[in-house]
């Protein structure tokens, strides 16, 4: 039975391997301090945080997120540790809330490895605090207990650490927030969903249950031509309900819409067999949204599964190390073969634990692989690989999709499963195709020319996909190629005539394109701030704009660099997006001045590289770009249709 704790209450723990699950209304940083009997931390090395996410017996996420799972092994805690304080803090410098009073109360649950809740605690009553000790796990007479604390600190992590006796509290707090900021730059942004709304649907909703919300918690989309409810001038209030009848709680001005068609249900499996996966088996108002939510659900499931496997292996390693140390420290093990036998037993137990964890991983991965095999063929063009048959029947869409596929993500635990990397549209961050040397390249592409060529091919594939998934006339692409070195790679775009204009070359061309786009951002911002969007000049092109920049910073003077930074920061909000093909080393002369620019862009690589992180656990995922198969003409055929439809639109 779950114990619902109030502040100050405690509860015994009958398990030593636990999970602490955190859910919050805004992204929070999860950390922990290992303290002695007096509640004092020995130093920064006793703090587990995103910059140092693991210590013996404890592991936290590398990310700031709305949901966390902290792995705890109390048996692996050092003898000097008498208390484990679980901390939550709001990240700084991210544009999010700065006090817990502005968000929903965080919820913390201590669970077993099977997910069974042992104790829960809702942190109510917080206001100006930006850091809080949520729980503490503590030893008492040889046993462990959990206590609900809820002690908040308006001074944030720095004040909290100082309260626990850390001399370098301010530096440690700053380091944690810097680690979180760096993690955000390499993290794939989680989808926006309604509060508490699940994204994966494992069983059909009960008849008559509440209708699902649309994306971002919005009302469901209205059918085309749906009439707006209006009230005649001078009309009286709505007719009151008949006396004695049920009260009608429907808002009189709210439009009604038919519920969406139900998600496809899987056929009943044979007895004793698991349910067969079905494409679109997730919540959503359209199949597009359901597939998007299903893919993200697979992404999260795989991240959690891998985290559980790694935690189990770490537990087996720490247990084996502890048992071997005990054997070495026992003088009796030196007599006869007792020591050898004990070591063999420890290794056997370690192998059994690892094998058990591997079997659980393989079982879960097999289920995800089976799901991926039915989901991949059902994906629409915006989500599909370039070698998918869906492109052979391509038609220019009538509306923008929810998301776009930029590549695939894999983990080293399995080479059978890859997850489509879908990012929401319109793009909220610019893209940086890194043409420099990537870690782990192992000399495969040692020539800088090859790396730049591959980066340009990736950029062209991404730009072409963006053009293909938008309605005709609603997306325009501009290219800056100062030295004219990208002419061959840009041929699919230039030959089909889908660009907004010829690629800009030379310093004059750079200045012209940047000046026009900067002016566009200024105009739209002024119109939005003034609440007068209809005041834009006649003939103003309302299409989304993408600027592809090659060979940065060649051809850029200080003014052009400033304009580029301005577009990267302010452009996405008003429909001006940036895609840079660049090697950061080429801009090293600017020093730290361009660090905010690089951090604000989503870094992608033209070759597989493990630089991206998931938003839940923070695993390092290997990213593989979505490229056109060698020799395929699908890109030119698709762009030819885009160009033909655009001609009709004009």
C-alpha positions in Angstrom: 0.0 0.0 0.0 1.4 3.4 -1.0 2.1 5.8 1.8 1.1 9.4 1.0 3.5 11.5 3.0 3.0 15.0 4.4 5.9 17.3 5.1 8.0 15.8 8.0 6.4 12.3 7.8 8.6 9.2 7.3 8.1 5.7 6.0 10.3 2.6 6.3 11.9 1.2 3.1 11.9 -2.6 2.7 13.8 -2.5 -0.6 17.4 -1.4 -1.2 17.1 -0.9 -5.0 14.6 1.9 -5.7 13.6 4.5 -8.2 12.7 8.1 -7.3 10.3 9.4 -9.8 9.7 13.2 -10.2 7.1 15.0 -12.2 6.8 18.8 -12.3 4.9 21.4 -14.2 8.1 22.8 -15.7 11.6 21.4 -16.4 13.5 21.0 -13.2 17.0 19.9 -12.4 17.2 16.8 -10.2 20.3 16.3 -8.0 21.2 14.7 -4.7 23.7 15.2 -1.8 25.2 12.5 0.2 25.7 13.7 3.8 26.9 12.4 7.1 25.1 12.1 10.4 25.3 15.8 11.0 23.7 16.6 7.6 27.0 18.0 6.2 28.3 17.2 2.8 32.0 16.5 2.6 32.6 18.5 -0.6 31.5 18.9 -4.3 32.4 15.2 -4.8 29.4 14.2 -2.6 26.9 15.9 -4.9 25.2 14.1 -7.8 24.0 16.5 -10.5 23.7 16.8 -14.3 27.4 17.6 -14.6 28.5 14.6 -12.5 25.4 12.3 -12.8 26.5 9.2 -10.9 28.1 8.1 -7.7 28.1 4.7 -6.1 24.5 3.8 -5.4 22.9 6.8 -7.1 22.4 8.2 -10.6 20.5 11.3 -11.8 19.5 12.6 -15.2 21.9 14.8 -17.2 19.0 17.0 -18.3 16.4 19.4 -16.9 13.1 17.8 -17.6 9.5 17.7 -16.4 9.9 14.0 -15.5 12.9 12.3 -13.8 13.7 8.8 -12.6 16.6 8.6 -10.2 18.2 5.1 -9.7 19.1 4.3 -6.1 21.0 1.4 -4.7 21.1 1.8 -0.9 23.4 -1.2 -0.4 26.1 0.5 -2.6 26.1 3.7 -0.5 29.4 4.3 1.3 29.3 3.6 5.1 30.0 7.3 5.8 26.8 8.3 4.1 23.9 8.5 6.5 21.5 10.6 4.5 20.7 11.1 0.8 18.9 14.4 0.1 17.0 14.5 -3.2 17.0 18.0 -4.6 14.9 19.8 -7.2 15.8 23.2 -8.7 14.5 25.4 -11.5 17.2 26.0 -14.2 18.4 29.5 -14.8 18.9 31.3 -18.1 16.4 29.2 -20.0 13.5 31.6 -20.1 11.4 29.3 -17.8 9.9 30.1 -14.4 12.2 31.3 -11.7 10.1 30.3 -8.6 8.2 27.1 -7.8 5.1 29.2 -6.9 4.6 29.9 -10.6 4.3 26.2 -11.6 2.2 23.2 -10.5 3.5 21.5 -7.3 6.1 18.9 -8.0 5.3 15.3 -7.2 7.8 12.8 -6.0 7.3 9.0 -5.7 9.6 6.4 -4.3 9.0 3.1 -6.2 10.4 -0.3 -6.5 12.1 -1.4 -9.7 8.7 -2.8 -10.9 7.1 0.6 -10.6 5.1 -0.2 -7.4 4.9 3.0 -5.4 6.2 2.8 -1.8 5.7 6.4 -0.8 4.6 9.7 -2.5 4.9 13.3 -1.6 3.4 16.4 -3.3 5.5 19.6 -2.6 2.8 22.1 -1.9 3.2 25.5 -0.3 6.3 26.6 -2.3 6.4 30.2 -3.5 9.6 32.3 -4.0 11.8 29.2 -3.7 13.8 28.1 -6.7 15.4 25.0 -5.1 14.0 22.5 -2.7 15.0 19.4 -0.7 12.2 17.1 -1.7 13.0 13.9 0.2 15.7 12.4 2.3 16.6 8.8 2.5 18.3 8.1 5.9 19.7 5.3 8.0 18.1 4.5 11.3 19.3 1.6 13.4 20.6 -0.3 10.4 17.5 0.2 8.3 16.6 2.9 5.7 13.7 5.2 5.8 12.3 8.0 3.6 11.2 11.3 4.9 9.2 14.0 3.1 11.1 17.3 3.6 9.9 20.0 1.3 12.4 22.6 2.5 12.7 25.4 -0.1 15.4 28.0 -0.7 14.7 31.3 -2.3 18.4 31.7 -2.9 18.4 28.6 -5.1 21.0 25.9 -5.2 23.7 28.2 -3.9 21.8 28.8 -0.6 20.9 25.1 -0.4 24.5 23.9 -0.7 25.7 26.5 1.7 23.2 25.2 4.2 24.7 21.8 3.9 28.2 23.0 4.6 29.7 23.2 1.2 32.3 25.9 1.1 32.1 26.4 -2.7 28.4 26.5 -2.9 28.1 29.3 -5.4 30.6 27.8 -7.8 29.0 24.4 -7.6 25.5 25.9 -8.3 26.8 27.9 -11.3 28.5 24.7 -12.6 25.3 22.8 -12.4 23.3 25.4 -14.2 26.0 25.6 -16.9 25.9 21.8 -17.3 22.1 22.0 -17.7 22.5 24.8 -20.3 25.0 22.8 -22.3 22.7 19.8 -22.1 19.9 21.8 -23.6 22.0 22.6 -26.7 22.5 18.9 -27.5 19.1 17.7 -26.4 16.3 16.8 -28.8 13.3 18.9 -27.7 10.5 16.9 -26.2 7.0 17.3 -27.8 4.5 19.7 -26.3 1.6 17.8 -24.9 -1.3 18.7 -22.7 -0.6 18.5 -19.0 -1.0 14.9 -17.9 -2.1 13.7 -21.3 -0.5 10.4 -22.3 1.0 10.2 -25.7 0.9 6.5 -26.1 -2.4 4.6 -26.1 -2.1 1.0 -25.1 -5.8 0.3 -24.8 -8.8 1.9 -26.4 -10.4 4.6 -24.4 -13.6 3.7 -22.6 -16.7 4.7 -24.3 -18.0 8.0 -23.1 -14.6 9.0 -21.6 -13.3 12.5 -21.9 -12.1 13.4 -25.4 -8.4 13.8 -25.9 -7.0 17.3 -26.1 -5.1 18.5 -29.2 -1.5 19.4 -29.3 -0.3 21.8 -26.6 -3.5 21.4 -24.7 -5.4 23.3 -27.4 -9.0 22.6 -28.4 -9.4 20.1 -31.2 -9.1 21.5 -34.7 -12.4 22.6 -36.3 -13.5 21.2 -39.6 -13.2 23.4 -42.6 -16.0 25.8 -42.9 -17.3 25.2 -39.4 -19.6 28.1 -38.5 -18.7 30.4 -35.7 -21.2 30.7 -33.0 -22.5 34.2 -32.8 -25.1 36.1 -30.8 -27.5 38.4 -32.4 -27.2 42.0 -31.4 -29.4 42.8 -28.4 -30.2 39.1 -27.8 -30.8 38.0 -24.2 -28.9 35.5 -22.2 -29.1 31.9 -23.2 -32.3 30.2 -22.3 -32.0 28.8 -18.8 -32.4 25.0 -18.2 -35.9 23.7 -17.7 -36.8 23.5 -14.0 -36.0 20.2 -12.6 -33.9 19.2 -15.6 -30.1 18.6 -15.7 -27.9 21.6 -15.6 -26.2 22.3 -19.0 -22.6 23.3 -18.3 -21.8 23.9 -22.0 -20.5 27.4 -22.8 -23.0 29.0 -25.0 -20.4 30.5 -27.4 -18.3 27.3 -27.8 -18.4 25.6 -31.1 -19.1 21.9 -31.2 -17.1 19.4 -33.3 -17.4 15.7 -33.9 -14.9 13.6 -32.0 -11.9 12.3 -34.0 -12.0 8.8 -35.4 -10.7 6.3 -32.9 -7.1 5.2 -33.1 -6.8 1.8 -34.9 -7.2 -1.0 -32.5 -4.9 -4.0 -32.7 -6.6 -7.4 -33.5 -7.0 -9.6 -30.5 -3.8 -11.7 -30.2 -3.9 -15.5 -29.9 -4.1 -16.8 -26.3 -0.7 -16.5 -24.6 0.7 -14.1 -27.2 1.5 -10.4 -26.8 -0.7 -7.9 -28.5 0.4 -7.0 -32.0 1.6 -3.4 -32.5 -0.5 -1.1 -34.8 0.6 2.0 -36.5 -1.1 5.1 -35.1 -1.8 3.5 -31.7 -1.4 6.7 -29.7 -3.5 9.7 -28.8 -4.2 12.5 -31.3 -6.9 14.1 -33.4 -5.3 13.1 -36.7 -3.3 10.1 -37.9 -0.4 12.6 -38.4 -0.5 13.5 -34.7 -1.0 9.9 -33.6 2.1 8.7 -35.5 4.1 11.6 -34.1 3.1 10.8 -30.6 3.7 7.1 -31.2 7.2 7.7 -32.4 8.0 9.9 -29.5 6.5 7.3 -27.2 8.9 4.7 -28.7 11.8 7.1 -28.2 11.0 7.5 -24.5 10.4 3.8 -24.0 13.7 3.0 -25.5 15.5 5.6 -23.4 13.9 4.3 -20.2 14.6 0.7 -21.1 18.3 1.4 -21.8 18.5 3.4 -18.5 17.1 0.4 -16.6 19.5 -2.0 -18.2 22.5 0.3 -17.5 21.4 0.7 -13.9 21.1 -3.0 -13.4 24.6 -3.6 -14.9 26.0 -0.9 -12.6 24.3 -2.5 -9.6 25.8 -5.9 -10.6 29.3 -4.3 -11.0 29.1 -2.5 -7.7 27.9 -5.6 -5.9 30.6 -7.7 -7.3 33.2 -5.1 -6.4 31.9 -5.0 -2.8 31.9 -8.8 -2.5 35.4 -9.1 -3.9 36.6 -6.4 -1.5 35.1 -8.3 1.4 36.9 -11.5 0.3 40.2 -9.7 0.1 39.8 -8.1 3.5 38.9 -11.4 5.2 42.0 -13.3 6.5 40.1 -16.6 6.4 39.9 -16.4 2.6 43.6 -17.0 2.4 43.3 -20.5 3.9 42.8 -23.2 1.4 40.7 -22.4 -1.6 38.0 -20.4 0.2 39.1 -17.1 -1.4 39.0 -18.6 -4.9 35.6 -20.2 -4.3 34.2 -16.9 -3.0 35.5 -15.0 -6.0 34.0 -17.4 -8.4 30.7 -17.2 -6.6 30.8 -13.4 -6.8 31.5 -13.5 -10.5 28.8 -16.1 -11.1 26.2 -13.9 -9.3 27.5 -10.9 -11.3 27.1 -12.8 -14.6 23.6 -14.0 -13.6 22.4 -10.4 -12.8 23.8 -9.1 -16.0 22.3 -11.9 -18.0 18.9 -11.2 -16.4 19.2 -7.5 -17.2 20.1 -8.4 -20.8 17.2 -10.7 -21.2 14.8 -7.9 -20.0 16.4 -5.5 -22.4 16.2 -7.9 -25.4 12.6 -8.5 -24.6 11.7 -4.8 -24.5 13.8 -4.0 -27.6 12.1 -6.9 -29.5 8.7 -5.3 -28.8 9.9 -1.9 -29.9 11.4 -3.4 -33.1 8.1 -5.1 -33.9 6.4 -1.7 -33.4 8.9 0.1 -35.6 8.3 -2.5 -38.3 4.7 -1.5 -38.6 5.1 2.2 -37.9 7.9 2.9 -40.4 5.8 2.0 -43.6 2.9 4.0 -42.3 4.8 7.3 -41.9 3.8 10.2 -44.2 6.4 11.9 -46.3 7.3 14.4 -43.6 8.3 11.6 -41.3 9.5 9.0 -43.8 12.9 8.1 -45.0 13.9 9.1 -48.5 13.8 5.5 -49.6 10.2 5.0 -48.5 7.7 4.1 -51.2 5.5 7.0 -49.9 7.6 9.4 -51.9 6.7 7.7 -55.2 3.1 8.9 -54.7 4.1 12.3 -53.4 1.7 15.2 -53.9 2.3 18.7 -52.6 0.3 18.9 -49.3 -2.5 21.3 -48.5 -1.3 21.9 -44.9 1.8 21.9 -42.9 2.6 18.7 -40.9 3.2 18.6 -37.2 6.9 17.6 -37.5 9.8 16.8 -39.8 12.2 13.9 -39.9 15.9 15.0 -39.6 17.4 11.6 -39.3 17.5 8.5 -37.0 18.7 7.9 -33.5 20.3 4.7 -32.1 21.9 3.5 -28.9 24.8 1.0 -28.6 22.5 -1.5 -26.7 21.0 -2.6 -29.9 21.8 -2.3 -33.6 18.3 -3.5 -34.6 16.4 -0.5 -33.4 16.5 3.1 -34.7 14.1 5.8 -33.8 13.0 8.5 -36.3 14.2 11.9 -35.1 11.1 14.1 -35.5 11.2 17.8 -34.6 8.2 20.0 -34.4 7.2 22.5 -37.1 7.6 25.4 -37.4 11.2 25.0 -36.3 11.9 26.6 -33.0 15.7 26.5 -33.3 18.0 27.0 -36.2 20.0 24.0 -37.6 23.8 23.8 -37.8 25.2 21.1 -40.1 28.7 20.7 -38.7 31.2 20.4 -41.6 34.1 20.0 -39.1 35.7 16.9 -37.8 33.4 14.9 -35.5 34.4 12.8 -32.6 34.9 9.2 -33.4 35.3 9.8 -37.1 38.3 7.6 -37.0 39.8 9.1 -40.1 37.1 7.9 -42.4 36.7 11.4 -43.9 40.1 13.0 -43.2 39.8 15.4 -46.1 38.1 18.7 -45.3 36.6 18.8 -48.8 34.8 15.5 -48.3 33.3 16.7 -45.0 32.0 19.9 -46.5 30.5 18.0 -49.5 28.7 15.6 -47.1 27.5 18.5 -45.0 26.1 20.3 -48.0 24.4 17.2 -49.2 22.7 16.8 -45.8 21.7 20.5 -45.8 20.1 20.2 -49.3 18.2 17.1 -48.2 16.8 18.9 -45.2 15.9 22.0 -47.2 14.2 19.9 -49.9 12.2 18.0 -47.3 11.1 21.3 -45.7 10.0 22.6 -49.1 8.2 19.3 -49.9 6.1 19.1 -46.7 4.8 22.7 -46.9 1.9 23.8 -49.1 2.8 25.6 -52.3 3.9 29.1 -51.7 4.1 28.8 -47.9 7.9 28.1 -47.6 10.8 29.9 -49.3 14.5 29.1 -49.3 17.3 31.6 -49.6 20.9 30.5 -50.0 24.1 32.4 -49.1 27.2 30.9 -50.8 29.8 33.6 -50.6 32.6 31.9 -52.5 30.3 30.0 -54.9 31.8 26.6 -53.8 28.4 24.9 -53.3 27.2 25.1 -56.8 27.4 21.4 -57.5 25.7 20.3 -54.2 23.0 23.0 -54.6 22.1 21.7 -58.1 18.9 19.9 -57.1 17.6 23.2 -55.7 18.8 25.5 -58.4 18.0 23.3 -61.4 14.4 22.8 -60.4 13.9 26.5 -59.6 12.6 26.1 -56.1 14.8 28.7 -54.5 13.5 32.2 -53.8 16.4 33.6 -55.8 19.9 32.7 -57.1 22.4 31.8 -54.3 24.0 35.0 -53.0 27.7 35.3 -53.6 30.3 37.7 -52.5 30.1 40.2 -49.6 27.5 42.3 -51.5 25.2 39.3 -51.9 25.6 38.4 -48.2 24.7 41.9 -47.1 21.7 42.1 -49.5 20.1 38.8 -48.3 20.8 39.5 -44.6 19.5 43.0 -44.9 16.2 41.9 -46.5 15.6 39.2 -44.0 16.5 41.4 -41.0 14.1 44.1 -42.3 11.4 41.4 -42.6 11.9 40.3 -39.0 11.7 43.9 -37.8 8.5 44.6 -39.7 6.7 41.5 -38.5 7.9 42.1 -34.9 6.5 45.6 -35.0 3.2 44.4 -36.4 2.9 41.7 -33.8 3.8 44.0 -30.9 1.3 46.6 -32.1 -1.4 44.1 -32.6 -1.8 45.1 -36.2 -0.7 42.2 -38.3 -2.9 43.5 -41.2 -0.7 46.6 -41.3 2.1 44.9 -43.2 2.9 46.4 -46.6 0.8 45.2 -49.6 2.2 42.2 -51.3 4.1 41.2 -48.2 5.1 37.5 -48.5 3.7 35.7 -45.5 5.5 32.4 -46.3 8.0 30.9 -43.9 11.6 31.7 -44.8 14.7 29.5 -44.5 18.2 30.9 -44.9 20.9 28.4 -45.8 24.4 29.8 -45.1 27.4 28.0 -46.5 31.0 28.5 -45.6 30.5 30.8 -42.7 32.2 33.2 -41.8 33.7 33.7 -45.3 32.2 36.9 -46.8 30.8 38.1 -43.4 31.9 41.4 -41.9 31.1 42.4 -38.4 27.7 43.9 -39.4 26.8 40.7 -41.3 27.7 38.6 -38.3 25.5 40.7 -36.0 22.6 40.4 -38.4 23.1 36.6 -38.6 23.0 36.4 -34.8 19.9 38.6 -34.8 18.1 36.3 -37.3 19.1 33.2 -35.2 17.7 34.7 -32.0 14.6 36.6 -33.3 13.8 34.9 -36.6 12.1 31.7 -35.6 9.3 33.5 -33.7 8.2 35.3 -36.9 8.9 32.6 -39.4 12.5 33.2 -40.4 14.7 30.1 -39.9 18.4 29.5 -40.2 20.4 26.6 -41.4 24.2 26.9 -41.3 26.7 24.7 -43.0 29.9 25.5 -41.1 33.0 24.4 -39.3 33.2 26.1 -35.9 37.0 26.2 -36.1 36.7 28.5 -39.1 35.1 31.1 -36.9 37.5 30.6 -34.0 38.8 34.1 -34.5 35.6 35.5 -33.0 36.4 33.8 -29.7 33.5 33.5 -27.3 31.4 36.1 -29.1 29.8 33.5 -31.2 29.2 30.9 -28.4 25.6 32.0 -28.0 25.0 31.5 -31.7 26.4 27.9 -31.7 24.5 27.1 -28.5 21.2 28.3 -29.9 21.4 26.0 -33.0 20.6 22.3 -33.1 23.8 20.7 -34.1 23.6 17.9 -36.7 26.3 16.0 -38.4 26.6 14.7 -42.0 28.0 11.4 -40.7 26.8 9.2 -37.7 27.9 10.8 -34.4 26.8 10.3 -30.8 26.3 13.9 -29.8 22.5 14.2 -29.2 20.7 13.6 -25.9 17.2 12.6 -25.1 15.1 14.9 -22.9 14.4 12.3 -20.2 17.6 10.5 -19.2 20.3 12.2 -21.2 21.7 9.2 -23.0 24.2 10.0 -25.8 22.4 8.9 -29.0 24.1 8.3 -32.3 22.5 10.6 -34.9 22.4 9.5 -38.5 21.2 12.1 -41.0 18.2 11.5 -43.3 20.0 11.4 -46.7 18.9 10.5 -50.2 20.1 7.0 -51.2 23.0 7.2 -53.7 21.9 7.3 -57.3 18.2 8.0 -56.4 16.3 10.6 -58.3 13.6 10.9 -55.7 14.9 14.3 -54.6 14.7 15.9 -58.0 11.3 14.4 -58.8 9.9 15.7 -55.6 11.4 19.2 -56.1 10.1 19.2 -59.7 6.5 18.7 -58.3 7.1 21.4 -55.8 8.2 23.8 -58.5 5.3 22.9 -60.8 2.8 23.5 -58.0 4.4 26.7 -57.0 4.1 28.0 -60.6 0.3 27.3 -60.4 0.2 29.1 -57.0 1.9 32.2 -58.4 
